[in-house]
C-alpha cells in the first residue's frame, strides 16, 4: 500500500484515508533580523495527542453536522469516513431519527461525553429517544489532523461492529418466553437471557403466533439469525408464547452463581432428554460464551480421553495409568500441577481423580492420531457442526492433531476447543451412555433434525461414573461438591493460555438428572471458581 494511506475494514465496509501533502502558506520569523516573511512550503505536521482546543473544535463540528442530518460532513470529521457515513446515513434514513439535539459534557482529556435527545418517527407514530454517549478525538495517522476516533458506539453506546439501526415493523413478532413449567422469562429478571431471548425471537417469533411491533432496533447483521435488540417501541405488537426447556429455578441459581466471578459462563442440561435447563454468562461484552465459546477445556477433557483409552482396550478404570512427575512426547515435556507427588503404581481411576496429566500423556504413543477425534465425534456427538440447539451454538472441536498435540489434546490443551454447553453434554453422555443433542426449544416446534451419535458401551459408562464419583467425593472436585447428595460425579480442569497469568478454571459435574459445566477465564484451578458455580446450579437438581 502506498505511503500515507491507511485502510481498515469496519463493519464490513472498506474505509481508506489518504493523507494530504500538508502544503500551505505560513509565516515565519527571520532568524537574522526578526522580520516576518510569508512563504509557501510544507507546513510542519502536528504530532502527539490533540490539544484541548482541538478536541473541543473537532467534536463540536462533528456534533453540529450530525444534528443537521449531514452524514457525509459529520463523517469527514472521523478517521474512518466511509464506515461512519454509512451508519450516520442509516441513523436518519433507516432508523428515522430526527430533531437530534446533542449536548456535550466536560471533556476528560481527549474523551468527550455527550447526551442525545431526538425523535423517532415512523408511519405516523413518534416516540422520544434519549441516551448518553461518548467519543474520543485522536490525531489522524496520515493527515495529522484531529479526528473523531470512529466506532459504531459513537452513534449509540449499544452498537458494535456489524450493527446498524432500523425503525420498522419488527422482522419477528415479540415473544413471551416461558420456562418448562410456564414461568415467564424476562431480561429484567434473568439478565443473562438477554442475547438468548433476542435469538429466540429472531428464530421463532413468526412461529409463536404473535403480531409484530413497530420498533427502533439494533440489527445485529453479524448474527447468524440476524437478531434484533429493540431500543424504542413505537407501537406494541402482540407477543406469542414460546415454551423453552429452561428451568426458572436453575436459571436463577446460574445467574446468581456467575455473578461471583467475572468472565464466567455456565450451562446445565437434563441428561435424560438433552434439554437445556440453564444458561448464564457474566461478561463485559455480552457474548453468549456459554453456547459459543471456543476454549481449551483443560482436564475436563479427560472424560473423553478416559473413554477413548477404555473403548480402545488400552486400559480400564482399575488398569494401569502411572503418574510420573513429567512425561515427554515428541520432544515436548509435560508436567502435573505443583506439589502432586508421583505414583508409578497408579490406576486410571487414581490418575483421573487426581487429574494427573502425565498419566494420559504416557498413552499418546499408544492411541492413533485420530482416536480421540473419533471418540469425540462418534460417541459424544461433538465436532461435526450439526447441532441444532434452537439458537446459534458451537459444537466443539477435537481435531486429529499429530506431533506434540496428540498428547496435549488428551489433557484438554493443544487444538481442542469446547464451550460449557459442550462439556455439559459430554458429562450427560458419560452419565447416561446416550448422546442426546442439547436443545433449548423442542424440535417439534420447527421439525429441525437433531445430531446423532452412537453413545458409549455400558461398561465404559460404569467406569466413567465410578471415576467421576471418586473425583467428586475424594478427588480434586471434592471441595466444590461437598454437601451435595444423590447420584453425583465431577471433573475439574485448568487450561493454560498463552499470555495469561492464571489458567482458565473449568468444572463439570452431575447430580441426579442434571449435568452442568462452567468456565471462568483466568479463574485458576478448576475447583477455585468454576467448581462453586457448577455446585450452586446442581443444588437445584431434584
C-alpha positions as CSV (number, residue, x, y, z in Angstrom):
1,X,0.0,0.0,0.0
2,X,1.2,3.5,-0.8
3,X,2.8,5.6,1.9
4,X,0.2,7.9,3.5
5,X,-2.7,5.5,3.0
6,X,-4.3,3.8,5.9
7,X,-7.0,1.2,5.3
8,X,-9.3,-0.8,7.6
9,X,-12.4,-2.9,7.3
10,X,-15.1,-1.6,9.7
11,X,-18.5,-3.2,9.9
12,X,-17.8,-4.9,6.5
13,X,-17.0,-1.6,4.8
14,X,-13.6,-0.9,3.3
15,X,-12.5,2.5,4.5
16,X,-9.4,4.3,3.2
17,X,-7.8,7.5,4.3
18,X,-5.3,9.3,2.0
19,X,-3.2,11.9,3.8
20,X,-2.9,15.3,2.1
21,X,0.5,16.7,1.3
22,X,0.1,19.3,4.1
23,X,1.3,22.2,1.9
24,X,0.1,25.8,2.6
25,X,1.0,29.3,3.4
26,X,2.5,30.2,6.7
27,X,4.5,32.9,8.4
28,X,7.9,32.6,10.0
29,X,10.3,35.0,11.7
30,X,13.7,35.5,10.1
31,X,16.4,34.4,12.5
32,X,18.6,37.2,11.1
33,X,16.6,40.4,11.6
34,X,13.3,39.3,13.2
35,X,11.3,40.4,10.2
36,X,8.2,38.4,9.2
37,X,8.4,36.6,5.8
38,X,5.4,35.0,4.1
39,X,6.2,31.9,2.0
40,X,4.8,28.6,0.8
41,X,6.0,25.1,1.6
42,X,5.3,22.0,3.7
43,X,3.6,23.0,7.0
44,X,5.1,21.3,10.0
45,X,2.9,18.3,10.9
46,X,1.5,18.3,14.3
47,X,2.2,15.2,16.5
48,X,1.1,13.9,19.8
49,X,-2.4,13.9,21.3
50,X,-4.9,16.5,20.2
51,X,-4.9,19.7,22.3
52,X,-7.9,20.7,24.4
53,X,-8.9,23.2,21.8
54,X,-8.6,20.7,19.0
55,X,-10.8,18.2,21.0
56,X,-13.5,20.9,21.6
57,X,-13.5,22.2,18.0
58,X,-13.5,18.8,16.3
59,X,-16.2,17.3,18.5
60,X,-18.3,20.5,18.0
61,X,-18.1,20.2,14.3
62,X,-19.0,16.6,14.3
63,X,-22.0,17.2,16.6
64,X,-23.2,20.1,14.5
65,X,-23.1,18.1,11.3
66,X,-24.8,15.2,13.0
67,X,-27.6,17.4,14.3
68,X,-28.1,19.0,10.9
69,X,-28.5,15.5,9.4
70,X,-25.4,15.8,7.2
71,X,-23.9,12.4,7.4
72,X,-21.2,12.9,4.9
73,X,-20.0,16.1,6.5
74,X,-20.1,14.5,10.0
75,X,-18.2,11.5,8.7
76,X,-15.5,13.7,7.3
77,X,-14.5,14.6,10.9
78,X,-13.8,11.0,11.7
79,X,-10.8,8.7,10.9
80,X,-13.0,6.2,9.0
81,X,-15.3,8.4,7.0
82,X,-16.8,5.7,4.7
83,X,-17.9,3.5,7.6
84,X,-19.1,6.5,9.6
85,X,-21.1,7.9,6.8
86,X,-22.8,4.5,6.3
87,X,-24.0,4.3,9.9
88,X,-24.9,8.0,10.2
89,X,-26.9,7.7,7.0
90,X,-28.8,4.8,8.5
91,X,-29.4,6.8,11.6
92,X,-31.6,9.3,9.8
93,X,-32.8,7.3,6.7
94,X,-33.3,3.7,8.1
95,X,-33.9,4.5,11.7
96,X,-36.0,7.6,11.0
97,X,-34.4,9.5,13.9
98,X,-34.9,13.3,13.6
99,X,-34.7,16.5,15.6
100,X,-31.4,15.5,17.0
101,X,-30.0,17.7,19.8
102,X,-26.6,16.9,21.3
103,X,-25.3,18.3,24.5
104,X,-21.6,17.8,25.1
105,X,-20.3,17.4,28.6
106,X,-16.9,18.2,30.1
107,X,-14.1,16.5,28.3
108,X,-11.7,14.2,30.1
109,X,-8.6,14.5,28.1
110,X,-9.5,13.6,24.5
111,X,-12.8,11.9,25.5
112,X,-16.0,13.9,25.3
113,X,-19.2,12.7,27.0
114,X,-22.4,13.8,25.5
115,X,-26.2,13.3,25.7
116,X,-28.6,12.9,22.8
117,X,-32.2,13.8,22.6
118,X,-34.1,13.0,19.4
119,X,-37.4,11.8,18.0
120,X,-38.1,8.5,16.3
121,X,-41.0,8.7,13.7
122,X,-42.5,6.0,11.6
123,X,-45.8,5.6,9.8
124,X,-47.4,8.5,11.7
125,X,-46.1,7.3,15.1
126,X,-43.4,9.1,17.1
127,X,-41.5,8.5,20.3
128,X,-38.7,10.4,22.1
129,X,-35.3,8.9,22.2
130,X,-32.7,9.9,24.8
131,X,-29.3,8.3,25.7
132,X,-25.8,9.2,26.7
133,X,-22.7,8.5,24.7
134,X,-19.0,9.4,24.4
135,X,-16.4,9.9,21.7
136,X,-12.6,10.3,21.6
137,X,-10.6,12.6,19.4
138,X,-7.4,11.3,18.0
139,X,-4.7,12.6,15.7
140,X,-5.0,11.2,12.1
141,X,-2.2,8.9,11.2
142,X,-1.6,10.3,7.8
143,X,-3.4,13.7,8.0
144,X,-2.1,14.6,11.4
145,X,-5.5,16.4,11.9
146,X,-7.7,15.9,15.0
147,X,-10.4,13.4,14.1
148,X,-13.2,11.6,15.9
149,X,-12.0,8.0,16.6
150,X,-14.7,6.1,14.7
151,X,-16.5,3.3,16.5
152,X,-20.2,2.3,16.0
153,X,-20.7,3.1,19.7
154,X,-20.1,6.8,18.9
155,X,-23.6,6.8,17.4
156,X,-25.2,4.7,20.1
157,X,-23.4,3.0,23.1
158,X,-25.1,-0.4,22.4
159,X,-23.8,-0.6,18.8
160,X,-20.8,-2.8,18.0
161,X,-19.1,-3.8,14.7
162,X,-21.6,-5.1,12.2
163,X,-24.6,-3.5,13.8
164,X,-27.0,-0.9,12.3
165,X,-30.1,0.9,13.4
166,X,-33.6,0.3,11.8
167,X,-37.0,1.5,12.6
168,X,-39.8,-0.6,11.1
169,X,-42.2,-3.3,11.7
170,X,-40.1,-5.9,13.6
171,X,-38.8,-8.7,11.4
172,X,-40.1,-11.1,14.1
173,X,-43.1,-10.6,16.3
174,X,-42.3,-10.3,20.0
175,X,-42.3,-13.4,22.1
176,X,-43.2,-14.2,25.7
177,X,-40.6,-16.9,26.5
178,X,-41.6,-19.2,29.3
179,X,-39.7,-22.0,31.1
180,X,-40.6,-25.7,31.1
181,X,-43.3,-25.0,33.8
182,X,-44.8,-21.9,32.2
183,X,-42.9,-19.3,34.3
184,X,-42.3,-16.2,32.2
185,X,-38.6,-15.5,31.5
186,X,-37.6,-11.8,31.0
187,X,-34.3,-9.9,30.5
188,X,-35.0,-7.9,33.7
189,X,-35.5,-11.0,35.8
190,X,-32.7,-13.0,34.2
191,X,-30.2,-10.6,32.6
192,X,-28.1,-13.4,31.1
193,X,-31.0,-14.4,28.9
194,X,-31.0,-11.1,27.0
195,X,-29.0,-12.3,24.0
196,X,-30.7,-15.7,24.2
197,X,-34.2,-14.2,24.1
198,X,-33.2,-12.0,21.2
199,X,-32.0,-15.0,19.2
200,X,-35.2,-17.0,20.2
201,X,-37.3,-14.1,18.9
202,X,-35.4,-14.0,15.6
203,X,-35.7,-17.7,15.1
204,X,-39.2,-18.4,16.4
205,X,-41.1,-15.1,16.6
206,X,-43.1,-15.9,13.4
207,X,-43.9,-19.4,14.8
208,X,-45.1,-18.4,18.2
209,X,-48.4,-16.8,17.0
210,X,-47.6,-13.2,17.8
211,X,-48.0,-9.9,15.8
212,X,-45.0,-7.7,15.0
213,X,-44.4,-4.4,16.8
214,X,-43.0,-1.2,15.3
215,X,-39.7,-0.6,16.9
216,X,-36.3,1.2,16.7
217,X,-33.9,-1.7,16.9
218,X,-30.3,-2.6,16.6
219,X,-30.0,-5.1,13.8
220,X,-27.1,-7.4,14.5
221,X,-26.1,-8.2,11.0
222,X,-23.1,-10.4,12.1
223,X,-25.5,-12.7,14.0
224,X,-26.4,-16.0,12.3
225,X,-30.0,-15.3,12.8
226,X,-29.9,-11.5,12.2
227,X,-31.2,-10.9,15.7
228,X,-32.7,-7.6,16.7
229,X,-32.4,-5.7,20.0
230,X,-35.3,-3.3,20.5
231,X,-34.5,0.2,21.8
232,X,-37.8,2.1,21.4
233,X,-41.2,0.7,20.8
234,X,-43.5,3.0,18.8
235,X,-46.4,0.5,18.6
236,X,-46.6,-2.6,20.6
237,X,-47.1,-5.9,19.0
238,X,-48.8,-8.9,20.4
239,X,-46.3,-11.4,21.8
240,X,-46.6,-15.1,21.1
241,X,-45.9,-17.6,23.8
242,X,-42.7,-19.6,23.3
243,X,-42.1,-22.6,25.6
244,X,-38.4,-23.3,26.3
245,X,-36.7,-26.2,28.0
246,X,-35.2,-23.8,30.7
247,X,-36.0,-24.2,34.4
248,X,-36.6,-20.8,36.1
249,X,-35.1,-22.2,39.4
250,X,-31.9,-23.5,37.8
251,X,-31.7,-20.3,35.7
252,X,-31.9,-18.1,38.8
253,X,-29.2,-20.1,40.5
254,X,-27.0,-19.9,37.4
255,X,-27.5,-16.1,37.2
256,X,-26.5,-15.7,40.8
257,X,-23.6,-18.1,40.6
258,X,-21.8,-16.5,37.7
259,X,-22.0,-13.0,39.3
260,X,-19.4,-14.1,41.8
261,X,-16.7,-14.4,39.1
262,X,-16.0,-12.2,36.2
263,X,-15.8,-13.7,32.7
264,X,-17.8,-16.8,33.7
265,X,-20.3,-18.9,31.9
266,X,-22.3,-22.0,32.9
267,X,-24.8,-24.3,31.2
268,X,-27.0,-27.0,32.8
269,X,-28.7,-29.8,30.8
270,X,-31.1,-32.7,31.6
271,X,-29.1,-35.8,30.7
272,X,-32.2,-38.0,30.2
273,X,-33.5,-35.7,27.4
274,X,-30.7,-33.2,26.4
275,X,-32.9,-30.3,27.3
276,X,-31.0,-27.1,28.4
277,X,-32.1,-26.2,31.9
278,X,-30.0,-23.0,32.4
279,X,-27.5,-20.8,30.5
280,X,-25.8,-17.8,32.2
281,X,-22.9,-15.5,31.4
282,X,-21.1,-12.8,33.4
283,X,-19.1,-11.0,30.8
284,X,-18.4,-7.4,29.9
285,X,-19.0,-8.0,26.2
286,X,-22.5,-9.6,26.4
287,X,-21.2,-12.6,24.4
288,X,-23.0,-15.9,24.9
289,X,-19.8,-17.8,25.7
290,X,-21.8,-20.5,27.4
291,X,-23.0,-21.6,23.9
292,X,-20.5,-20.1,21.6
293,X,-17.2,-20.0,23.5
294,X,-14.2,-21.8,22.0
295,X,-11.7,-22.5,24.7
296,X,-9.3,-25.3,25.6
297,X,-11.2,-27.3,28.3
298,X,-8.2,-28.5,30.3
299,X,-8.6,-31.7,32.3
300,X,-12.4,-31.9,31.9
301,X,-11.4,-33.3,28.5
302,X,-10.1,-36.4,30.4
303,X,-13.6,-37.7,30.5
304,X,-13.4,-38.2,26.7
305,X,-9.8,-39.2,26.9
306,X,-10.5,-41.9,29.6
307,X,-13.4,-43.2,27.4
308,X,-11.0,-43.3,24.5
309,X,-8.5,-45.4,26.4
310,X,-11.2,-47.8,27.7
311,X,-13.0,-48.2,24.4
312,X,-9.8,-48.9,22.6
313,X,-8.8,-51.6,25.1
314,X,-5.7,-49.7,26.2
315,X,-6.5,-49.7,29.9
316,X,-9.5,-49.6,32.3
317,X,-10.5,-47.8,35.5
318,X,-8.7,-50.4,37.6
319,X,-5.9,-50.7,35.0
320,X,-2.5,-49.1,34.9
321,X,-2.0,-45.3,34.4
322,X,1.3,-44.4,36.1
323,X,1.7,-40.8,37.2
324,X,5.3,-39.7,37.0
325,X,6.5,-36.1,37.6
326,X,6.9,-35.5,33.9
327,X,6.3,-37.1,30.6
328,X,7.9,-36.4,27.2
329,X,6.2,-36.8,23.9
330,X,7.6,-35.6,20.6
331,X,10.3,-33.5,22.3
332,X,7.7,-31.7,24.5
333,X,7.8,-32.1,28.2
334,X,4.5,-32.2,30.2
335,X,4.1,-31.7,33.9
336,X,1.5,-32.1,36.6
337,X,0.2,-29.4,38.9
338,X,2.7,-28.3,41.5
339,X,3.0,-30.4,44.7
340,X,1.5,-33.5,43.1
341,X,3.6,-36.5,44.2
342,X,4.4,-39.1,41.6
343,X,2.7,-42.5,41.7
344,X,4.1,-45.1,39.4
345,X,1.6,-47.7,40.5
346,X,-1.5,-45.5,39.9
347,X,-4.5,-46.9,38.1
348,X,-6.6,-44.9,35.6
349,X,-9.1,-44.2,38.4
350,X,-6.3,-42.9,40.6
351,X,-4.9,-40.6,38.0
352,X,-8.3,-39.4,36.9
353,X,-9.3,-38.4,40.4
354,X,-6.0,-36.6,41.0
355,X,-6.1,-35.1,37.5
356,X,-2.6,-36.4,36.6
357,X,-1.6,-35.1,33.2
358,X,1.4,-37.3,32.7
359,X,-0.7,-40.5,33.1
360,X,-2.6,-39.5,30.0
361,X,0.4,-38.1,28.1
362,X,2.0,-41.5,28.5
363,X,-0.7,-43.0,26.3
364,X,0.0,-40.6,23.4
365,X,2.2,-43.3,21.8
366,X,-0.5,-46.0,22.0
367,X,-3.5,-44.1,20.6
368,X,-3.9,-43.4,16.9
369,X,-3.7,-39.7,15.8
370,X,-7.4,-39.7,15.3
371,X,-8.5,-42.0,18.2
372,X,-9.6,-39.0,20.4
373,X,-11.3,-37.4,17.4
374,X,-13.3,-40.4,16.5
375,X,-14.4,-40.9,20.2
376,X,-15.5,-37.3,20.4
377,X,-17.4,-37.4,17.2
378,X,-18.9,-40.9,17.0
379,X,-19.7,-41.4,20.7
380,X,-20.1,-37.9,22.2
381,X,-21.6,-36.2,19.1
382,X,-19.0,-33.4,19.0
383,X,-17.2,-31.6,16.3
384,X,-19.4,-32.2,13.3
385,X,-21.0,-28.8,13.0
386,X,-24.5,-30.3,13.1
387,X,-26.0,-29.3,16.4
388,X,-29.3,-27.5,16.1
389,X,-29.9,-26.4,19.7
390,X,-32.5,-23.7,18.7
391,X,-30.1,-20.7,18.8
392,X,-26.5,-20.5,17.5
393,X,-24.1,-22.7,19.3
394,X,-20.6,-24.2,18.9
395,X,-20.4,-28.0,18.6
396,X,-16.8,-28.4,20.0
397,X,-13.7,-29.2,18.0
398,X,-11.3,-32.2,18.6
399,X,-9.0,-32.3,15.5
400,X,-6.8,-35.2,14.7
401,X,-3.6,-33.4,15.6
402,X,-0.2,-35.1,15.3
403,X,3.1,-34.3,16.9
404,X,3.0,-32.9,20.5
405,X,-0.7,-32.0,20.1
406,X,-1.6,-35.7,20.2
407,X,-0.5,-35.7,23.8
408,X,-1.7,-32.1,24.5
409,X,-5.2,-32.9,23.2
410,X,-5.5,-35.8,25.7
411,X,-5.3,-33.3,28.6
412,X,-7.6,-30.7,27.0
413,X,-4.9,-28.4,25.7
414,X,-3.4,-28.4,22.2
415,X,-6.0,-27.9,19.5
416,X,-9.1,-29.0,21.4
417,X,-11.8,-26.3,21.9
418,X,-15.0,-26.6,23.9
419,X,-17.8,-24.4,25.3
420,X,-19.6,-25.0,28.6
421,X,-22.6,-26.4,26.6
422,X,-20.3,-29.0,25.0
423,X,-18.8,-30.1,28.3
424,X,-22.3,-30.3,30.0
425,X,-23.3,-32.6,27.1
426,X,-20.1,-34.6,27.5
427,X,-20.9,-35.2,31.2
428,X,-24.5,-36.1,30.3
429,X,-23.3,-38.7,27.8
430,X,-20.8,-40.1,30.3
431,X,-23.5,-40.4,32.9
432,X,-26.2,-42.0,30.7
433,X,-24.3,-43.6,27.9
434,X,-26.5,-41.9,25.3
435,X,-25.8,-38.8,23.4
436,X,-28.8,-36.5,23.3
437,X,-28.1,-33.3,21.5
438,X,-28.8,-30.3,23.7
439,X,-31.9,-28.3,22.8
440,X,-33.4,-25.1,24.3
441,X,-36.6,-25.3,22.3
442,X,-38.2,-28.6,21.3
443,X,-37.5,-29.8,17.8
444,X,-41.2,-30.5,17.4
445,X,-41.8,-26.7,17.0
446,X,-39.9,-26.5,13.7
447,X,-39.1,-30.1,12.8
448,X,-35.4,-29.5,12.7
449,X,-33.2,-32.7,12.7
450,X,-31.0,-33.3,15.7
451,X,-27.5,-34.6,15.7
452,X,-27.0,-38.3,16.4
453,X,-24.1,-40.3,17.8
454,X,-23.6,-43.9,19.0
455,X,-23.0,-43.2,22.6
456,X,-21.0,-45.3,25.0
457,X,-20.9,-49.0,25.9
458,X,-22.4,-49.9,29.2
459,X,-19.1,-51.0,30.6
460,X,-17.5,-47.7,29.8
461,X,-20.3,-45.7,31.4
462,X,-20.0,-47.7,34.6
463,X,-16.3,-47.0,34.8
464,X,-16.7,-43.3,34.0
465,X,-19.3,-42.9,36.6
466,X,-17.1,-44.6,39.2
467,X,-14.2,-42.4,38.4
468,X,-16.3,-39.2,38.4
469,X,-17.9,-40.2,41.7
470,X,-14.5,-40.7,43.2
471,X,-13.3,-37.3,41.9
472,X,-16.4,-35.7,43.4
473,X,-16.1,-37.3,46.8
474,X,-12.3,-37.6,47.4
475,X,-10.5,-36.2,44.4
476,X,-9.9,-32.7,43.0
477,X,-13.6,-31.9,42.9
478,X,-14.4,-32.9,46.5
479,X,-14.3,-29.4,48.0
480,X,-16.7,-27.9,45.4
481,X,-19.1,-30.8,45.5
482,X,-19.1,-31.1,49.3
483,X,-22.6,-31.3,50.8
484,X,-24.3,-32.5,47.5
485,X,-26.2,-35.7,48.0
486,X,-27.8,-38.1,45.5
487,X,-26.1,-39.5,42.5
488,X,-23.0,-37.3,41.8
489,X,-19.9,-37.1,39.8
490,X,-17.5,-34.4,38.6
491,X,-14.2,-33.5,36.9
492,X,-12.0,-30.4,37.3
493,X,-9.9,-28.7,34.7
494,X,-7.3,-26.0,34.5
495,X,-6.4,-24.8,31.0
496,X,-3.2,-22.8,30.5
497,X,-3.5,-20.0,28.0
498,X,-0.5,-18.1,26.4
499,X,-0.4,-14.5,27.7
500,X,-2.5,-15.2,30.8
501,X,-1.0,-15.1,34.3
502,X,-3.7,-17.5,35.6
503,X,-5.2,-20.6,33.9
504,X,-8.8,-20.8,32.9
505,X,-10.9,-22.6,35.5
506,X,-13.1,-25.4,34.2
507,X,-15.5,-27.7,36.1
508,X,-18.2,-30.2,35.0
509,X,-20.4,-32.4,37.1
510,X,-23.7,-34.1,37.5
511,X,-26.3,-34.6,40.3
512,X,-29.3,-36.9,39.7
513,X,-30.8,-35.8,36.3
514,X,-28.8,-32.6,35.9
515,X,-25.4,-32.1,34.3
516,X,-23.6,-28.7,34.4
517,X,-20.3,-27.2,33.2
518,X,-18.7,-23.9,33.7
519,X,-15.6,-21.9,32.8
520,X,-14.1,-18.8,34.4
521,X,-11.4,-17.2,32.3
522,X,-8.3,-16.6,34.4
523,X,-10.1,-18.2,37.3
524,X,-7.3,-20.5,38.4
525,X,-7.7,-24.2,39.3
526,X,-11.0,-25.9,38.3
527,X,-12.3,-26.0,41.8
528,X,-11.5,-22.4,42.6
529,X,-14.1,-20.6,40.5
530,X,-15.9,-22.8,38.0
531,X,-16.4,-25.5,40.7
532,X,-18.6,-23.4,43.1
533,X,-20.6,-22.1,40.1
534,X,-21.5,-25.7,39.0
535,X,-22.2,-26.8,42.5
536,X,-24.6,-23.9,43.0
537,X,-26.6,-24.9,39.9
538,X,-26.5,-28.6,40.8
539,X,-28.1,-27.8,44.2
540,X,-31.4,-27.1,42.3
541,X,-31.5,-30.6,40.9
542,X,-34.3,-32.7,42.2
